[in-house]
Amino acid sequence: MIINVPLAYTFYALPVLFPKKRWLGLAPVLFGFGQAVGHGLVFNRLAHDRYSPGFLASLLLHVPIGTQYLRALRDEAPIEHSDWRKARLYTVAFAASSVAAPNILLRDLNSPYAFTAKQVGRFTKSG
């Protein structure tokens, strides 16, 4: 909730509020493409799992919407190198400050709400 509501919603709303800042719209596209790779290849392999939650959403929503957004931007005017550079920096800054940092800083290894071995085992190769 902390990541999605105040942080991610802002990240995705800024391009709507400032449509002339093309790099603001490119950043969520890059992040969405990164999610498809992360959830489709990286996270499930790191967890020795068959599936990573978020993969289908990123593959079936982020990738096609992002691809269409890039087409629409290119139809308006070429995408400047400076827009790509700003978008990459903004994407990395968002991922680090608004996804990684809250997950690391707010984790509770002693949480009473931890997943049980049975719950985790349903989704792993050995389960």
Buried (B, 14 or more C-beta within 10 A) or exposed (E): EEBEEEBBEEBBEBBEEEEEBBBBBBBBBBBBBBBBBBBBEEBBEEBEBEBBEBBEEBBEEBBEEBEEBBEEBEEEEEBEEEBBEBBBEBBBEBBEEBBEEEEEEEEEEEEEEEEEEEEEEEBBEEE
